[in-house]
Amino acid sequence: MPLIKSISGIRGTIGGKVDENLTPLDVVKFTSAFGTWLQNNKNKKDLTLVVGRDARISGLMVNSLVTATLQGLGIHVVDLGLSTTPTVEIMVPELNADGGIILTASHNPKQWNALKLLNEKGEFITGENGAEVLALAESEDFDYAQVDDLGKYETRDDAFDIHIQQILDLPMVDAEAIKAKKFKVVVDAVNSTGGIAIPQLLEELGCEVVKLYCEPNGHFPHNPEPLKEHLGDICELVKTEKADVGIVVDPDVDRLALVDENGELFGEEYTLVAVADYLLKNKKGVAVSNLSSSRALRDVAKNHGSEYFASAVGEVNVVTLMKEKNAVIGGEGNGGIIYPDLHYGRDSLVGVALFLTHLAKENKTVSELRATYPSYFMGKKKIELTPDIDVDSLLTKMQKEYQNEEVSTVDGVKIDFENNWVHLRKSNTEPIIRIYTEAFSQEEADYLGDQMIEKIKSLI
């Protein structure tokens, strides 16, 4: 696989040729670029960065390269070791650091790894900042420290404790209500760091924990993306154990999926919906998700007299709009919960605590709670085009075709009909239009996608 260099970091498969895969030289170059960019931006050399990693097999090697390179620039390193994306995000401001690097390829298979870059707030750097880092990496304009000025290195083993305590201290997390229910919970952490953090949180909340794939050895027992087709084992175990709920997280613990007591998926889109339902029931405000997330969040917000806004796809875009609207809750339909009272990052741990609080207070089973929300079904299709076709012009034509409907052009073209919607987005790397749909049945969602493909073909 080619090395993927983007504004949010660098990602690739381990091994192979330089600049084609994520090799040691690429790790050093990109780390040098980010460290140098921070030094230039802050106009000082002796910065402090927080580094943490998920449990994938290459993590320790990549960690060694990253931390040594930062020291070589004269930057002080606080190494959290095995951690989660939200934990590193929490620890950057907690330690008054100048930034952070998370070593994780998120839901990608085990041969992948990546460097994700954080600013001093523990938030992902902006697109503009990312472009500057990429330019520095290309120029290789690095100035390493002399021997007396090398950065210091220290480790911390209390990051999970700090993260979990901050969650327990949140007014909207009712630990006593959860403890009173004595929930039995099955956890599938795909043999990554969620296998440490999620059980620790659940035990603090008085839950009985049944661990499935919670050994942080990086050998993922199934595809690590928390989708229905990958989660047969936990669905069966929840039924066998007669558990109240199943919890699934991806390798870096920023996506949360739930399984009901019958071994059925709650629906990844509905993780955010349920948490928003609980929060907006107690405090009117604004909910935010991206344009490709379920309409159910809008419905729940409306039911509570609250407002809903949609951003362009991408966590950075969701966070930007959340800040602009002073949102109570936000996130993405892939199970990413962003609760600003804790921090502006997707966080499965706070999602678990808020969901269990909601479940305890509603005094319902997970399936009964799910039945209180409108049921929508999503479809995903794509249409491949020849390179000579102007995709932007084609999307403009689609916008005009449906100008009498509710249309958004924040990110591609989204058309909201009365009972369904379609979102058309162009690929940045190939002549493809991705087509996302949502309706009251899977057949209707798929049919709407096929209709859009025919309409696009007719306009070419």
C-alpha positions in Angstrom: 0.0 0.0 0.0 1.2 3.5 -0.7 2.2 5.8 2.2 -0.8 8.1 2.9 0.3 11.6 3.8 -2.5 13.8 4.9 -3.1 16.9 6.9 -3.9 14.8 10.0 -0.8 12.7 10.0 1.0 9.9 8.1 -0.3 6.3 7.7 1.0 3.2 6.0 1.9 -0.4 6.2 5.0 -1.5 8.0 8.0 -2.6 5.9 8.9 -2.1 2.3 10.5 0.8 0.4 11.0 4.3 1.7 8.3 6.7 0.8 6.1 3.9 -0.3 5.3 2.3 3.0 5.7 3.3 6.7 9.4 2.5 7.0 11.7 3.6 9.9 13.1 6.5 7.7 9.5 7.7 7.0 8.7 7.7 10.7 11.8 9.7 11.6 11.3 12.2 8.8 7.7 12.9 9.7 8.4 13.1 13.4 11.2 15.5 12.7 8.8 17.6 10.6 6.2 17.8 13.3 8.7 18.5 16.1 10.4 21.2 13.9 7.0 22.7 13.0 6.1 23.0 16.7 9.5 24.6 17.6 9.1 27.1 14.8 5.5 27.8 15.7 6.3 28.3 19.4 9.6 30.0 18.8 11.4 27.8 21.3 13.4 24.5 21.2 12.7 22.9 24.6 9.2 21.7 24.1 7.4 18.8 25.8 5.4 16.3 23.8 3.2 13.4 25.1 3.4 10.1 23.1 1.1 7.1 23.5 0.4 4.1 21.3 -2.2 1.4 20.8 -1.2 -2.3 21.1 -0.5 -3.1 17.5 2.6 -5.3 16.9 4.7 -2.5 15.3 3.9 0.0 18.1 7.0 -0.5 20.3 9.3 -0.1 17.3 7.5 3.0 16.0 7.4 4.4 19.5 11.2 4.0 19.9 11.8 5.8 16.6 9.4 8.7 17.5 10.6 9.3 21.0 14.3 9.2 20.1 13.8 11.5 17.1 12.0 14.0 19.4 14.8 13.8 21.9 17.2 14.4 19.0 15.4 17.7 18.3 15.9 18.7 21.9 12.2 18.0 22.7 11.3 16.5 26.1 9.1 13.4 25.8 6.5 12.0 28.2 5.8 8.5 27.1 2.5 7.0 28.2 3.3 3.6 26.6 0.1 1.6 25.9 -2.6 4.2 25.8 -5.7 5.2 23.9 -6.3 8.2 21.5 -8.6 10.0 24.0 -6.2 9.3 26.9 -3.4 11.0 25.1 -5.7 13.9 24.2 -6.6 14.2 27.9 -3.0 14.1 29.0 -1.6 16.8 26.8 -3.3 19.7 28.6 -3.2 17.8 31.9 0.7 17.9 31.7 0.8 21.4 30.2 2.6 19.9 27.2 3.1 21.6 23.8 1.5 18.8 21.7 1.2 15.1 21.3 1.6 12.2 18.9 -0.7 9.1 19.0 0.7 6.0 17.3 -2.3 4.2 15.9 -3.8 3.3 12.6 -7.2 3.3 14.3 -9.5 0.6 12.7 -6.9 -0.5 10.1 -5.6 -4.1 10.1 -2.5 -5.0 12.1 0.1 -4.4 9.3 -0.8 -0.7 9.4 0.4 2.0 11.8 0.2 5.8 11.8 1.2 9.0 13.5 -1.6 11.3 14.6 -0.7 14.8 15.6 -2.1 16.9 18.5 -1.7 20.6 19.4 -1.3 21.9 22.9 -5.0 21.6 23.6 -4.8 17.8 22.9 -6.8 18.3 19.7 -5.9 17.3 16.2 -4.0 20.0 14.3 -5.8 22.0 11.7 -5.7 21.3 7.9 -3.5 24.5 7.4 -1.1 23.3 10.1 -1.0 19.8 8.7 -0.1 21.2 5.2 2.8 23.1 6.8 4.1 19.9 8.5 3.9 18.1 5.2 5.9 20.8 3.5 8.6 20.6 6.2 8.8 16.9 5.7 9.4 17.3 2.0 12.1 19.9 2.5 13.8 18.0 5.3 14.8 21.3 6.8 15.6 20.0 10.3 18.1 21.2 12.9 18.9 18.6 15.5 20.1 19.4 19.0 23.7 19.3 20.1 24.6 16.6 22.7 24.2 18.8 25.7 20.7 19.9 24.5 19.1 16.6 23.8 15.5 16.2 25.1 14.7 14.4 28.3 12.6 11.2 28.4 10.2 10.1 31.1 7.4 7.6 31.3 4.0 7.8 33.0 1.8 4.9 34.1 -1.1 6.9 35.7 -2.8 8.2 32.5 -5.7 5.8 32.6 -6.3 6.6 36.3 -6.4 10.3 35.5 -8.7 9.9 32.4 -11.1 7.7 34.3 -11.2 9.9 37.4 -12.0 12.9 35.1 -14.9 10.9 33.7 -16.2 9.9 37.1 -16.1 13.6 38.2 -18.4 14.7 35.4 -21.8 15.8 36.8 -23.7 13.9 34.1 -22.0 10.6 35.0 -24.0 9.0 37.8 -21.7 6.3 39.1 -24.0 5.4 42.0 -27.0 4.8 39.6 -24.8 2.5 37.5 -23.5 0.6 40.5 -27.0 0.0 41.8 -27.9 -1.8 38.6 -24.9 -4.2 38.8 -24.7 -4.5 35.0 -23.0 -7.5 33.5 -20.9 -6.3 30.6 -19.0 -8.2 27.9 -16.1 -6.3 26.4 -14.5 -6.9 23.0 -11.3 -4.7 22.7 -9.8 -6.5 19.7 -6.7 -7.3 21.7 -5.6 -3.6 22.0 -5.5 -1.0 24.7 -9.3 -0.8 25.2 -8.7 -4.2 26.9 -7.0 -2.3 29.7 -8.9 0.9 29.9 -12.6 -0.2 29.4 -12.6 -3.0 32.1 -10.9 -0.6 34.5 -13.6 2.0 34.0 -16.4 -0.6 34.2 -15.0 -2.0 37.5 -15.0 1.5 38.9 -18.6 1.7 37.9 -19.4 -1.5 39.8 -20.0 -3.6 36.7 -19.3 -7.3 36.3 -16.9 -7.6 33.4 -16.5 -10.5 31.0 -13.5 -10.0 28.8 -13.3 -11.1 25.2 -10.1 -10.3 23.2 -8.8 -7.9 25.9 -5.1 -9.0 25.9 -3.2 -6.0 24.5 -0.9 -8.0 22.2 -1.8 -6.5 18.9 -2.9 -9.8 17.3 -6.4 -8.7 16.2 -8.7 -11.7 16.3 -11.0 -10.2 13.7 -11.1 -7.2 11.4 -10.8 -4.3 14.0 -13.4 -2.1 12.5 -16.5 -2.5 14.8 -19.0 -3.4 12.1 -21.7 -6.1 12.3 -20.0 -8.6 10.1 -16.9 -8.6 12.4 -18.7 -9.0 15.7 -20.3 -12.5 15.7 -18.2 -13.7 18.7 -19.3 -11.0 21.1 -22.9 -11.2 20.0 -22.9 -14.9 20.9 -21.0 -14.4 24.2 -23.5 -11.7 25.4 -26.3 -14.3 25.0 -24.3 -17.1 26.5 -23.3 -15.0 29.5 -26.8 -13.5 29.8 -25.1 -10.1 30.0 -26.9 -6.8 30.0 -24.8 -5.2 27.3 -21.8 -5.8 25.1 -19.2 -3.1 24.5 -17.0 -3.0 21.4 -14.1 -0.6 20.8 -11.6 -0.2 18.0 -7.8 -0.5 18.6 -7.4 3.2 19.7 -10.7 3.3 21.6 -12.3 6.3 19.9 -15.2 4.4 18.3 -17.9 2.7 20.4 -20.4 0.0 19.3 -22.9 -1.6 21.6 -24.7 -5.0 21.6 -28.0 -5.5 23.3 -29.0 -8.3 25.7 -30.2 -10.4 22.8 -26.9 -10.4 21.0 -28.2 -7.8 18.5 -26.2 -4.8 17.4 -27.5 -1.5 18.9 -26.4 0.2 15.7 -23.1 2.1 15.5 -25.0 5.3 14.4 -27.2 5.0 17.6 -24.3 5.2 20.1 -24.3 9.0 19.6 -28.1 9.1 19.4 -28.5 7.5 22.8 -25.9 9.6 24.5 -27.4 12.8 23.0 -30.9 11.7 24.1 -29.7 11.5 27.7 -27.8 14.8 27.7 -30.3 16.9 25.8 -33.1 15.5 28.1 -31.3 17.2 30.9 -30.0 20.3 29.2 -31.4 21.9 26.0 -28.7 22.9 23.6 -27.1 22.0 20.3 -26.1 18.6 18.9 -23.6 18.3 16.0 -22.7 15.4 13.7 -21.4 15.2 10.1 -23.5 15.2 7.0 -23.2 11.4 6.5 -24.5 10.6 10.0 -28.0 9.4 10.8 -31.0 11.7 10.8 -32.0 10.1 14.1 -29.7 12.6 16.0 -31.7 15.5 14.5 -34.9 13.8 15.5 -33.8 13.3 19.1 -32.6 16.9 19.3 -35.9 18.2 18.0 -37.8 16.0 20.5 -36.0 17.8 23.3 -36.5 21.3 21.9 -32.8 21.5 21.0 -31.1 22.3 17.7 -29.1 20.1 15.3 -26.3 21.1 12.9 -24.3 19.1 10.5 -20.6 19.6 9.5 -18.4 18.4 6.7 -17.2 14.9 7.2 -14.1 14.6 9.5 -13.5 14.9 13.2 -11.8 18.3 12.9 -14.8 19.7 11.0 -17.2 18.3 13.6 -15.2 19.9 16.5 -14.9 23.2 14.7 -18.7 23.4 14.3 -19.3 22.2 17.9 -17.1 25.1 19.2 -18.9 27.6 16.9 -22.4 26.5 18.1 -21.3 25.8 21.7 -22.7 22.3 21.4 -23.7 20.1 24.3 -22.8 16.9 22.4 -21.4 15.9 19.1 -19.6 13.2 17.2 -19.8 11.0 14.2 -22.1 8.1 13.2 -19.2 5.6 13.4 -19.6 5.5 17.1 -17.5 8.5 17.9 -18.7 10.4 21.0 -17.4 14.0 21.5 -18.4 15.4 24.9 -16.9 18.9 25.3 -17.4 19.0 29.1 -14.5 16.5 29.1 -12.5 17.3 25.9 -13.0 17.8 22.2 -12.1 14.4 20.9 -13.9 11.1 20.2 -13.8 9.1 23.4 -15.3 5.7 23.9 -14.7 5.8 27.7 -16.9 8.8 28.3 -19.3 7.3 25.9 -19.6 4.1 28.0 -20.1 6.1 31.2 -22.8 8.3 29.7 -24.6 5.5 28.0 -24.7 3.3 31.2 -25.9 6.3 33.2 -28.7 6.7 30.6 -29.5 3.0 30.7 -29.6 2.9 34.5 -31.9 6.0 34.8 -34.3 4.8 32.1 -34.7 1.5 33.8 -34.9 -0.3 30.4 -33.0 -3.1 28.8 -30.7 -2.1 25.9 -33.2 -3.4 23.3 -36.1 -1.5 25.0 -34.0 1.6 24.9 -33.2 1.1 21.2 -36.9 0.7 20.4 -37.5 4.2 21.6 -35.5 5.7 18.7 -36.6 6.1 15.1 -35.2 3.3 12.9 -33.3 4.3 9.9 -31.2 2.3 7.5 -28.2 3.4 5.6 -26.8 2.5 2.2 -23.4 3.1 0.8 -22.6 3.0 -3.0 -20.2 4.6 -5.4 -20.1 5.4 -9.1 -16.8 5.2 -10.9 -16.2 7.8 -13.6 -13.6 8.3 -16.3 -10.7 10.6 -15.4 -11.9 13.2 -18.0 -15.2 13.9 -16.3 -15.4 17.1 -14.2 -16.8 15.7 -10.9 -17.3 19.2 -9.4 -19.4 20.2 -12.4 -21.4 17.0 -12.1 -22.1 17.7 -8.4 -23.2 21.2 -9.3 -25.7 19.8 -11.9 -27.1 17.5 -9.2 -27.5 20.4 -6.9 -29.6 22.2 -9.5 -31.6 19.1 -10.3 -32.8 19.1 -6.7 -32.9 22.8 -5.9 -36.5 22.5 -4.7 -35.4 20.2 -1.9 -33.3 21.0 1.2 -29.8 21.0 -0.2 -26.4 21.4 1.6 -23.1 22.0 -0.2 -21.0 22.2 2.9 -19.3 18.9 1.9 -20.2 17.7 -1.6 -24.0 17.7 -2.1 -26.5 16.5 0.5 -30.1 16.4 -0.5 -32.7 16.0 2.3 -36.1 14.7 1.2 -39.0 14.4 3.5 -38.5 10.7 4.4 -34.9 10.1 3.4 -31.6 11.7 2.3 -28.7 11.2 0.0 -25.1 12.6 0.4 -22.8 12.7 -2.7 -19.1 13.2 -2.0 -16.2 13.1 -4.5 -13.1 11.1 -3.8 -9.9 13.2 -3.4 -7.7 10.5 -4.9 -9.8 8.9 -7.8 -12.7 9.8 -10.2 -15.4 8.4 -7.9 -18.5 9.8 -6.3 -19.4 8.2 -3.1 -23.2 7.9 -2.4 -24.5 7.7 1.1 -28.3 7.2 1.7 -30.6 6.8 4.6 -34.3 5.7 4.7 -36.8 3.9 6.8 -35.8 0.5 5.2 -32.6 -1.0 3.8 -34.4 -1.6 0.5 -35.5 2.0 0.2 -32.0 3.2 1.1 -30.4 1.0 -1.5 -33.0 1.9 -4.1 -32.4 5.6 -3.5 -28.7 5.0 -4.1 -29.4 3.3 -7.4 -31.7 6.1 -8.4 -28.9 8.6 -7.8 -26.4 6.6 -9.9 -28.9 6.6 -12.8 -29.5 10.3 -12.5 -25.7 11.0 -12.5 -25.3 8.8 -15.6 -28.0 10.8 -17.3 -26.2 14.0 -16.6 -22.8 12.9 -18.0 
